[in-house]
């Protein structure tokens, strides 16, 4: 089956967004987590490295998931591939 130009554009936008969100996830999980001890300042009354490990990363993950879900729903509607809602 040959994909149309519209399908290629849809998957290109999908993969680009996924790559950006995965890069953000990587930075939050590994880069900030690794260097957080050396970034020593208080954040909301707690040491920054503790806040990142205990709550900050989780907040970012939830925001990434929410953004991806909204973006993909909008993209699906734009390209006419949205799922039908069950009543």
VMD Tcl script that builds the backbone (N, CA, C; Angstrom):
set m [mol new atoms 261]
animate dup $m
set s [atomselect $m all]
$s set {name element resname resid chain x y z} {
  {N N UNK 1 A 0.840 -1.184 0.000}
  {CA C UNK 1 A 0.000 0.000 0.000}
  {C C UNK 1 A 0.886 1.249 0.000}
  {N N UNK 2 A 0.630 2.125 -0.924}
  {CA C UNK 2 A 1.391 3.362 -1.064}
  {C C UNK 2 A 0.760 4.451 -0.191}
  {N N UNK 3 A 1.584 5.127 0.605}
  {CA C UNK 3 A 1.087 6.214 1.438}
  {C C UNK 3 A 1.057 7.508 0.635}
  {N N UNK 4 A 0.022 8.293 0.873}
  {CA C UNK 4 A -0.103 9.565 0.174}
  {C C UNK 4 A 0.793 10.618 0.837}
  {N N UNK 5 A 0.903 11.743 0.176}
  {CA C UNK 5 A 1.693 12.852 0.728}
  {C C UNK 5 A 1.095 13.321 2.049}
  {N N UNK 6 A -0.226 13.252 2.157}
  {CA C UNK 6 A -0.906 13.659 3.393}
  {C C UNK 6 A -0.524 12.727 4.546}
  {N N UNK 7 A -0.430 11.416 4.266}
  {CA C UNK 7 A -0.019 10.467 5.300}
  {C C UNK 7 A 1.428 10.731 5.740}
  {N N UNK 8 A 2.297 10.993 4.785}
  {CA C UNK 8 A 3.696 11.289 5.116}
  {C C UNK 8 A 3.809 12.548 5.968}
  {N N UNK 9 A 3.035 13.568 5.630}
  {CA C UNK 9 A 3.060 14.804 6.411}
  {C C UNK 9 A 2.551 14.554 7.828}
  {N N UNK 10 A 1.475 13.768 7.960}
  {CA C UNK 10 A 0.919 13.435 9.272}
  {C C UNK 10 A 1.971 12.728 10.129}
  {N N UNK 11 A 2.620 11.688 9.574}
  {CA C UNK 11 A 3.604 10.936 10.337}
  {C C UNK 11 A 4.860 11.754 10.605}
  {N N UNK 12 A 5.215 12.621 9.710}
  {CA C UNK 12 A 6.361 13.488 9.929}
  {C C UNK 12 A 6.116 14.401 11.126}
  {N N UNK 13 A 4.943 15.014 11.172}
  {CA C UNK 13 A 4.604 15.892 12.298}
  {C C UNK 13 A 4.508 15.097 13.593}
  {N N UNK 14 A 3.944 13.898 13.529}
  {CA C UNK 14 A 3.817 13.039 14.698}
  {C C UNK 14 A 5.198 12.659 15.232}
  {N N UNK 15 A 6.095 12.208 14.349}
  {CA C UNK 15 A 7.427 11.792 14.775}
  {C C UNK 15 A 8.259 12.965 15.288}
  {N N UNK 16 A 8.130 14.120 14.664}
  {CA C UNK 16 A 8.857 15.303 15.119}
  {C C UNK 16 A 8.429 15.688 16.534}
  {N N UNK 17 A 7.121 15.692 16.782}
  {CA C UNK 17 A 6.613 16.023 18.109}
  {C C UNK 17 A 7.061 14.984 19.132}
  {N N UNK 18 A 6.993 13.718 18.766}
  {CA C UNK 18 A 7.428 12.655 19.666}
  {C C UNK 18 A 8.909 12.791 19.991}
  {N N UNK 19 A 9.728 13.113 19.010}
  {CA C UNK 19 A 11.168 13.270 19.239}
  {C C UNK 19 A 11.456 14.432 20.185}
  {N N UNK 20 A 10.765 15.545 20.008}
  {CA C UNK 20 A 10.970 16.702 20.889}
  {C C UNK 20 A 10.558 16.355 22.314}
  {N N UNK 21 A 9.405 15.706 22.476}
  {CA C UNK 21 A 8.939 15.351 23.815}
  {C C UNK 21 A 9.859 14.326 24.470}
  {N N UNK 22 A 10.389 13.381 23.690}
  {CA C UNK 22 A 11.348 12.420 24.245}
  {C C UNK 22 A 12.654 13.101 24.652}
  {N N UNK 23 A 13.064 14.095 23.899}
  {CA C UNK 23 A 14.267 14.848 24.264}
  {C C UNK 23 A 14.052 15.590 25.585}
  {N N UNK 24 A 12.884 16.189 25.754}
  {CA C UNK 24 A 12.559 16.861 27.021}
  {C C UNK 24 A 12.548 15.840 28.154}
  {N N UNK 25 A 11.922 14.681 27.919}
  {CA C UNK 25 A 11.888 13.622 28.930}
  {C C UNK 25 A 13.309 13.214 29.322}
  {N N UNK 26 A 14.193 13.022 28.341}
  {CA C UNK 26 A 15.567 12.629 28.608}
  {C C UNK 26 A 16.281 13.669 29.460}
  {N N UNK 27 A 16.129 14.937 29.099}
  {CA C UNK 27 A 16.784 16.010 29.855}
  {C C UNK 27 A 16.289 16.034 31.292}
  {N N UNK 28 A 14.973 15.949 31.478}
  {CA C UNK 28 A 14.408 15.985 32.829}
  {C C UNK 28 A 14.846 14.767 33.634}
  {N N UNK 29 A 14.846 13.599 33.013}
  {CA C UNK 29 A 15.149 12.372 33.733}
  {C C UNK 29 A 16.627 12.213 34.037}
  {N N UNK 30 A 17.485 12.421 33.059}
  {CA C UNK 30 A 18.900 12.110 33.223}
  {C C UNK 30 A 19.784 13.328 33.425}
  {N N UNK 31 A 19.624 14.336 32.606}
  {CA C UNK 31 A 20.538 15.476 32.666}
  {C C UNK 31 A 20.312 16.291 33.931}
  {N N UNK 32 A 19.096 16.734 34.165}
  {CA C UNK 32 A 18.820 17.518 35.367}
  {C C UNK 32 A 19.021 16.668 36.614}
  {N N UNK 33 A 18.567 15.416 36.567}
  {CA C UNK 33 A 18.760 14.535 37.713}
  {C C UNK 33 A 20.219 14.314 38.042}
  {N N UNK 34 A 21.058 14.192 37.029}
  {CA C UNK 34 A 22.481 13.958 37.236}
  {C C UNK 34 A 23.185 15.186 37.800}
  {N N UNK 35 A 22.849 16.344 37.281}
  {CA C UNK 35 A 23.520 17.567 37.695}
  {C C UNK 35 A 22.806 18.324 38.807}
  {N N UNK 36 A 21.700 17.815 39.295}
  {CA C UNK 36 A 20.895 18.557 40.267}
  {C C UNK 36 A 21.639 18.814 41.568}
  {N N UNK 37 A 22.459 17.877 42.035}
  {CA C UNK 37 A 23.193 18.096 43.293}
  {C C UNK 37 A 24.151 19.278 43.197}
  {N N UNK 38 A 24.703 19.489 42.028}
  {CA C UNK 38 A 25.628 20.619 41.875}
  {C C UNK 38 A 24.884 21.942 41.716}
  {N N UNK 39 A 23.605 21.886 41.402}
  {CA C UNK 39 A 22.769 23.093 41.319}
  {C C UNK 39 A 22.092 23.242 42.676}
  {N N UNK 40 A 22.829 23.751 43.640}
  {CA C UNK 40 A 22.365 23.763 45.024}
  {C C UNK 40 A 21.754 25.112 45.392}
  {N N UNK 41 A 20.432 25.169 45.368}
  {CA C UNK 41 A 19.705 26.330 45.865}
  {C C UNK 41 A 18.337 25.854 46.342}
  {N N UNK 42 A 17.700 26.665 47.158}
  {CA C UNK 42 A 16.383 26.285 47.674}
  {C C UNK 42 A 15.300 26.618 46.667}
  {N N UNK 43 A 14.383 25.685 46.515}
  {CA C UNK 43 A 13.269 25.826 45.584}
  {C C UNK 43 A 12.008 25.429 46.333}
  {N N UNK 44 A 11.114 26.383 46.581}
  {CA C UNK 44 A 9.915 26.173 47.393}
  {C C UNK 44 A 10.262 25.612 48.769}
  {N N UNK 45 A 11.370 26.081 49.327}
  {CA C UNK 45 A 11.757 25.689 50.670}
  {C C UNK 45 A 12.527 24.384 50.776}
  {N N UNK 46 A 12.802 23.734 49.672}
  {CA C UNK 46 A 13.537 22.468 49.669}
  {C C UNK 46 A 14.761 22.614 48.784}
  {N N UNK 47 A 15.781 21.782 49.029}
  {CA C UNK 47 A 16.917 21.790 48.094}
  {C C UNK 47 A 16.443 21.407 46.694}
  {N N UNK 48 A 16.984 22.045 45.684}
  {CA C UNK 48 A 16.531 21.828 44.313}
  {C C UNK 48 A 16.632 20.373 43.887}
  {N N UNK 49 A 17.740 19.703 44.209}
  {CA C UNK 49 A 17.897 18.308 43.795}
  {C C UNK 49 A 16.839 17.413 44.411}
  {N N UNK 50 A 16.423 17.695 45.647}
  {CA C UNK 50 A 15.357 16.907 46.268}
  {C C UNK 50 A 14.033 17.153 45.552}
  {N N UNK 51 A 13.744 18.425 45.252}
  {CA C UNK 51 A 12.484 18.764 44.603}
  {C C UNK 51 A 12.386 18.127 43.226}
  {N N UNK 52 A 13.476 18.143 42.460}
  {CA C UNK 52 A 13.472 17.539 41.128}
  {C C UNK 52 A 13.194 16.047 41.232}
  {N N UNK 53 A 13.864 15.377 42.159}
  {CA C UNK 53 A 13.692 13.941 42.296}
  {C C UNK 53 A 12.339 13.548 42.847}
  {N N UNK 54 A 11.813 14.312 43.774}
  {CA C UNK 54 A 10.577 13.928 44.448}
  {C C UNK 54 A 9.324 14.362 43.691}
  {N N UNK 55 A 9.336 15.558 43.122}
  {CA C UNK 55 A 8.099 16.046 42.527}
  {C C UNK 55 A 8.256 16.715 41.172}
  {N N UNK 56 A 9.318 17.409 40.964}
  {CA C UNK 56 A 9.478 18.192 39.741}
  {C C UNK 56 A 9.405 17.368 38.480}
  {N N UNK 57 A 10.116 16.243 38.459}
  {CA C UNK 57 A 10.105 15.399 37.268}
  {C C UNK 57 A 8.710 14.843 37.012}
  {N N UNK 58 A 8.010 14.457 38.060}
  {CA C UNK 58 A 6.656 13.908 37.883}
  {C C UNK 58 A 5.707 14.942 37.293}
  {N N UNK 59 A 5.839 16.179 37.731}
  {CA C UNK 59 A 4.995 17.250 37.187}
  {C C UNK 59 A 5.285 17.424 35.694}
  {N N UNK 60 A 6.549 17.412 35.319}
  {CA C UNK 60 A 6.915 17.556 33.916}
  {C C UNK 60 A 6.371 16.399 33.093}
  {N N UNK 61 A 6.449 15.172 33.619}
  {CA C UNK 61 A 5.935 14.002 32.892}
  {C C UNK 61 A 4.443 14.128 32.630}
  {N N UNK 62 A 3.694 14.549 33.638}
  {CA C UNK 62 A 2.243 14.713 33.467}
  {C C UNK 62 A 1.954 15.795 32.431}
  {N N UNK 63 A 2.715 16.891 32.458}
  {CA C UNK 63 A 2.530 17.952 31.464}
  {C C UNK 63 A 2.856 17.455 30.057}
  {N N UNK 64 A 3.905 16.653 29.915}
  {CA C UNK 64 A 4.252 16.096 28.608}
  {C C UNK 64 A 3.146 15.189 28.081}
  {N N UNK 65 A 2.602 14.343 28.936}
  {CA C UNK 65 A 1.519 13.440 28.528}
  {C C UNK 65 A 0.287 14.227 28.120}
  {N N UNK 66 A -0.074 15.228 28.915}
  {CA C UNK 66 A -1.238 16.054 28.595}
  {C C UNK 66 A -1.071 16.796 27.285}
  {N N UNK 67 A 0.123 17.359 27.068}
  {CA C UNK 67 A 0.381 18.069 25.815}
  {C C UNK 67 A 0.295 17.119 24.624}
  {N N UNK 68 A 0.911 15.943 24.751}
  {CA C UNK 68 A 0.908 14.988 23.642}
  {C C UNK 68 A -0.519 14.543 23.303}
  {N N UNK 69 A -1.324 14.274 24.308}
  {CA C UNK 69 A -2.707 13.841 24.066}
  {C C UNK 69 A -3.502 14.935 23.354}
  {N N UNK 70 A -3.393 16.178 23.824}
  {CA C UNK 70 A -4.120 17.270 23.179}
  {C C UNK 70 A -3.618 17.514 21.763}
  {N N UNK 71 A -2.300 17.508 21.587}
  {CA C UNK 71 A -1.717 17.744 20.267}
  {C C UNK 71 A -2.150 16.668 19.278}
  {N N UNK 72 A -2.096 15.411 19.683}
  {CA C UNK 72 A -2.449 14.323 18.773}
  {C C UNK 72 A -3.944 14.333 18.454}
  {N N UNK 73 A -4.790 14.669 19.413}
  {CA C UNK 73 A -6.222 14.783 19.114}
  {C C UNK 73 A -6.466 15.872 18.074}
  {N N UNK 74 A -5.791 17.005 18.237}
  {CA C UNK 74 A -5.940 18.099 17.265}
  {C C UNK 74 A -5.384 17.688 15.897}
  {N N UNK 75 A -4.234 17.024 15.881}
  {CA C UNK 75 A -3.639 16.581 14.627}
  {C C UNK 75 A -4.520 15.537 13.941}
  {N N UNK 76 A -5.073 14.611 14.715}
  {CA C UNK 76 A -5.974 13.607 14.145}
  {C C UNK 76 A -7.198 14.255 13.505}
  {N N UNK 77 A -7.775 15.252 14.170}
  {CA C UNK 77 A -8.935 15.951 13.593}
  {C C UNK 77 A -8.540 16.693 12.321}
  {N N UNK 78 A -7.363 17.312 12.342}
  {CA C UNK 78 A -6.894 18.072 11.179}
  {C C UNK 78 A -6.726 17.174 9.954}
  {N N UNK 79 A -6.274 15.944 10.154}
  {CA C UNK 79 A -6.034 15.026 9.046}
  {C C UNK 79 A -7.167 14.018 8.842}
  {N N UNK 80 A -8.243 14.150 9.625}
  {CA C UNK 80 A -9.409 13.308 9.435}
  {C C UNK 80 A -9.218 11.854 9.838}
  {N N UNK 81 A -8.375 11.587 10.818}
  {CA C UNK 81 A -8.140 10.219 11.252}
  {C C UNK 81 A -8.522 10.017 12.719}
  {N N UNK 82 A -9.353 10.918 13.251}
  {CA C UNK 82 A -9.720 10.820 14.662}
  {C C UNK 82 A -10.600 9.595 14.903}
  {N N UNK 83 A -10.541 9.091 16.129}
  {CA C UNK 83 A -11.362 7.968 16.506}
  {C C UNK 83 A -12.775 8.443 16.814}
  {N N UNK 84 A -13.736 7.589 16.518}
  {CA C UNK 84 A -15.111 7.944 16.847}
  {C C UNK 84 A -15.339 7.720 18.332}
  {N N UNK 85 A -16.057 8.644 18.947}
  {CA C UNK 85 A -16.348 8.512 20.366}
  {C C UNK 85 A -17.558 7.604 20.556}
  {N N UNK 86 A -17.462 6.771 21.593}
  {CA C UNK 86 A -18.572 5.884 21.905}
  {C C UNK 86 A -19.555 6.614 22.812}
  {N N UNK 87 A -20.839 6.375 22.589}
  {CA C UNK 87 A -21.868 7.036 23.381}
  {C C UNK 87 A -22.134 6.327 24.674}
}
mol reanalyze $m
mol bondsrecalc $m
mol representation Tube
mol addrep $m
